[in-house]
């Protein structure tokens, strides 16, 4: 059996399948790296998203492999041998499962090598999400084998691949407005562009496992069967798996999209002052954030009651949750870039300075972004950029105007206006702008 | 050297390796074997007959690929009908179909080992048995070549190697000499004589010369019925000076067929 398995690993479609999955997967990952560079769970979820392509490929690979006996016209010869059909397919089943497993995992390793320098937080959920992805591919390749044996034609493999992709794309529409149903049956659903604090609840993974395992068992029953009666029996595991999965999955839309990993969102800080803190998911970026963040704090030190610490802005929406606001703390958006390092490294200190003029998010009278940019650049002593990723273009343009106005004022008057703006931001009384009437 | 199982050393309890009584087998809708009585034991049996005589259908039913429609068929003392568990008999069969299907990406050795596995040989016996079978057909130098790279004659020999890998008690070869050059045919006759020492070998062929040279027994069928069973010398004796053919055996073949057709026309 091991001997035959070795032969099948070398000579069946297994090697080609693993290679195709790996190459396709890596190319997909490379198209938009910023989606997965944040961390391990983001990588695992992005791999799951790309099952949109890999899953149909596995289906087609299984169907192609299953047509081998038909293509090679060995039915006559094999019919004279004692070994039952169910035994005969076993090495092929294992070889193809090993193939999709290695294709998917090496794709994950390639993505992992890209982020390994900065990705530190490794939640258990990342393994669960990957395991469900592997199971989805095994179910697909086995199901492909079963269908390919029933319909051993050349057209079966491409047709099954296209049908599989169509199915994945149609599931969300077909189940609307019951998004949770799509989550049961589609391994790619709600895996799109995970946020920094994304989580995949265990119950979702368990429900998906039940469904996919049922699909795999159905394929096995189909492969072992010889008559139409046993083939009808294959419907049993599918029905049972679907029922179980539907029971286990919470009947709640956006179940994964709304899930937040509180541990990923906790802050980890520098030990020395001035303190700089980032969320655990970004802990690998802390050293990259610290230096420019402290430069920003140094610039702000000119202000009375200047902020002394920088925290990552861990605000989330649905449900809204803001980090506590303190006058001594500047909140900073931290994002991972394409290269798995801190995005916009050169802008960090400017963002810290501008962050000192930001109002709390629940404040109804927040500071005009143009005022923030102008005040920050007056402190830094450089002209604001005409365009920036962090602000709207018209805000950037007005900021240049405001900055010029500030510069024309005597230094002490300008400083007074900047200090007043900072006070207004902290106190949430920002109907007062840099040049509104009530400021001196 | 190889391990000999208890089953192999046990005395045979059946008089004939292949025994058919009133056998009827369908090829599609057509009754290609129609009331055949045949008994064969140890030795090399040459199966002769014109195209459409039912040779291949007979081979396929003996290989347990086709189920008999009627009559009795016993292989190695086991009854072969619709309900029987054929696994025991099939373990002791070797079969080279007329259309030999194979996996083109496998090497010769891999394919022979794969077939040994399908024949449920003991795991430890497989590598040695495969090597021996490949050597016996003279393909040792090509053992690591992919099946798809073999020439027609080599493929035929690979087909024979897979058929004999399990040292079958019943070896069925459907036109094994197609594609072999004269030298290879001579080697093949030697192999047949070897195999015929302790197995029942049935070789279907159009080459009457092969039968005379290598077979201990001649079986001739036409229109699904037995025409003649006897020794090659007996076949030769049937022919007279006036019968068509370039050799005594061919003249005997023509004479038998003509007598049979004349008899059937009555």
Contacts between the chains, C-beta under 8 A, distances in Angstrom:
chain1	res1	chain2	res2	distance
A	1	B	117	7.8
A	1	B	123	7.3
A	3	B	113	6.6
A	3	B	117	7.5
A	3	B	123	7.4
A	3	B	126	6.7
A	3	B	127	7.6
A	4	B	113	7.5
A	4	B	114	6.3
A	4	B	117	5.0
A	7	B	106	6.9
A	7	B	110	4.8
A	7	B	113	7.0
A	7	B	114	6.3
A	11	B	103	6.7
A	11	B	105	4.5
A	11	B	106	5.3
A	11	B	110	6.5
A	68	B	103	6.8
A	72	B	101	5.2
A	72	B	102	6.3
A	72	B	103	5.3
A	72	B	104	6.7
A	73	B	99	6.3
A	73	B	101	3.6
A	74	B	101	3.8
A	74	B	102	6.6
A	74	B	103	7.0
A	75	B	101	7.0
A	76	B	60	7.5
A	76	B	65	6.1
A	76	B	97	4.6
A	76	B	99	6.6
A	76	B	101	6.3
A	77	B	95	6.7
A	77	B	97	5.6
A	77	B	100	7.0
A	77	B	101	5.5
A	77	B	102	7.9
A	77	B	115	7.7
A	77	B	162	7.8
A	78	B	118	6.3
A	79	B	63	7.7
A	79	B	64	7.6
A	79	B	65	4.5
A	80	B	63	4.2
A	80	B	64	5.8
A	80	B	65	5.5
A	80	B	90	6.3
A	80	B	93	5.8
A	80	B	95	4.4
A	81	B	90	5.9
A	81	B	115	7.3
A	81	B	118	3.9
A	81	B	119	5.4
A	81	B	120	7.8
A	82	B	86	7.0
A	82	B	87	4.0
A	82	B	88	7.5
A	82	B	90	3.8
A	82	B	91	5.0
A	82	B	118	7.6
A	82	B	119	6.4
A	82	B	120	5.0
A	83	B	117	7.1
A	83	B	118	4.7
A	83	B	119	7.3
A	83	B	120	5.5
A	84	B	87	8.0
A	88	B	118	6.7
